[in-house]
Amino acid sequence: MQKPVKQIDRLADYSNAALLEELRRVSEQLQKKSLTMEDIETHAKCSYALLKKRFGGLRGALTAAGLDSPPFHRDVSDSDLLNELERVWNAVLENEGRRPYTDDLRKYKARFSRGPYYRRWGSWIRACEALLQRSDSAPNIEPSVNAPSCTNEKKAKRSIPLKLRYDVLKRDGFRCVLCGRSPATVRTVKLHLDHIEPEGRGGLTVAKNLRTLCEECNVGRGVEE
């Protein structure tokens, strides 16, 4: 479904009363008792930043307008937030070949809205940087001599730190190095990372031994081997 176009008309009156009435209007339009940041930025004739300045945040504004407050994930840990961001980021990389935007939290049914990320790290970009720094600190995985070879594709993906995945995909231009297709030009394309020297033969999970393949080329390579 196409994302609604942001309204360009603004309120003529920016009094607190007018802002609260605008929240009630959006609530009625969307038939929702509570609103999110995305609802405000997409449908309201005022910005979230203004509501935060006047009422201290979205919860304060919604309460003043007589609407329900959204769940406030105060006790959620940094690790939980970053784990969910990592799940969304991996899905965006595979399906769309780019880094995630705040809209992807809703698109990929994230457990948290962008609010906790903004409150914890100050901005979406800083939250993304925090995840890359965490992922970069994870050691590259070398195959164990005694460990059975991994045939589960999803398990293999999880063994590759996000920053390494992102760096390899970025290096390869977010496109398959064999056929050249990319999710940016062909929406059905899904990207995977392939070990040039298979892990079962001692191949390391390092950038120089990884390349970007689309799902079709990756499956075809497996059949050939």
ChimeraX attribute file (.defattr): number of C-alpha atoms within 10 A of each C-alpha:
attribute: neighborCount
match mode: 1-to-1
recipient: residues
	/A:1	3
	/A:2	4
	/A:3	7
	/A:4	8
	/A:5	8
	/A:6	12
	/A:7	12
	/A:8	9
	/A:9	9
	/A:10	11
	/A:11	12
	/A:12	8
	/A:13	9
	/A:14	13
	/A:15	11
	/A:16	15
	/A:17	11
	/A:18	14
	/A:19	22
	/A:20	20
	/A:21	14
	/A:22	20
	/A:23	26
	/A:24	21
	/A:25	14
	/A:26	20
	/A:27	20
	/A:28	11
	/A:29	10
	/A:30	13
	/A:31	10
	/A:32	14
	/A:33	15
	/A:34	20
	/A:35	21
	/A:36	19
	/A:37	17
	/A:38	16
	/A:39	16
	/A:40	21
	/A:41	15
	/A:42	17
	/A:43	21
	/A:44	24
	/A:45	19
	/A:46	21
	/A:47	15
	/A:48	19
	/A:49	15
	/A:50	14
	/A:51	21
	/A:52	14
	/A:53	11
	/A:54	15
	/A:55	17
	/A:56	12
	/A:57	16
	/A:58	23
	/A:59	21
	/A:60	16
	/A:61	22
	/A:62	23
	/A:63	14
	/A:64	15
	/A:65	17
	/A:66	15
	/A:67	19
	/A:68	14
	/A:69	16
	/A:70	15
	/A:71	11
	/A:72	12
	/A:73	12
	/A:74	9
	/A:75	6
	/A:76	11
	/A:77	11
	/A:78	15
	/A:79	11
	/A:80	12
	/A:81	21
	/A:82	19
	/A:83	13
	/A:84	16
	/A:85	23
	/A:86	20
	/A:87	15
	/A:88	21
	/A:89	24
	/A:90	21
	/A:91	19
	/A:92	21
	/A:93	22
	/A:94	19
	/A:95	18
	/A:96	21
	/A:97	25
	/A:98	19
	/A:99	15
	/A:100	20
	/A:101	15
	/A:102	14
	/A:103	12
	/A:104	18
	/A:105	19
	/A:106	14
	/A:107	11
	/A:108	13
	/A:109	11
	/A:110	15
	/A:111	11
	/A:112	18
	/A:113	22
	/A:114	22
	/A:115	19
	/A:116	19
	/A:117	21
	/A:118	14
	/A:119	12
	/A:120	15
	/A:121	15
	/A:122	12
	/A:123	14
	/A:124	19
	/A:125	15
	/A:126	14
	/A:127	22
	/A:128	20
	/A:129	13
	/A:130	15
	/A:131	22
	/A:132	18
	/A:133	13
	/A:134	15
	/A:135	18
	/A:136	14
	/A:137	11
	/A:138	14
	/A:139	12
	/A:140	15
	/A:141	14
	/A:142	13
	/A:143	18
	/A:144	11
	/A:145	10
	/A:146	6
	/A:147	8
	/A:148	9
	/A:149	14
	/A:150	12
	/A:151	9
	/A:152	8
	/A:153	9
	/A:154	9
	/A:155	10
	/A:156	16
	/A:157	15
	/A:158	12
	/A:159	14
	/A:160	19
	/A:161	20
	/A:162	23
	/A:163	19
	/A:164	19
	/A:165	23
	/A:166	21
	/A:167	13
	/A:168	20
	/A:169	26
	/A:170	16
	/A:171	13
	/A:172	15
	/A:173	15
	/A:174	25
	/A:175	25
	/A:176	25
	/A:177	16
	/A:178	12
	/A:179	11
	/A:180	13
	/A:181	19
	/A:182	22
	/A:183	21
	/A:184	14
	/A:185	10
	/A:186	10
	/A:187	12
	/A:188	14
	/A:189	21
	/A:190	22
	/A:191	27
	/A:192	25
	/A:193	22
	/A:194	20
	/A:195	20
	/A:196	14
	/A:197	14
	/A:198	15
	/A:199	19
	/A:200	16
	/A:201	10
	/A:202	12
	/A:203	16
	/A:204	19
	/A:205	24
	/A:206	17
	/A:207	15
	/A:208	11
	/A:209	16
	/A:210	21
	/A:211	21
	/A:212	26
	/A:213	28
	/A:214	26
	/A:215	17
	/A:216	14
	/A:217	18
	/A:218	17
	/A:219	11
	/A:220	11
	/A:221	12
	/A:222	8
	/A:223	8
	/A:224	6
	/A:225	5
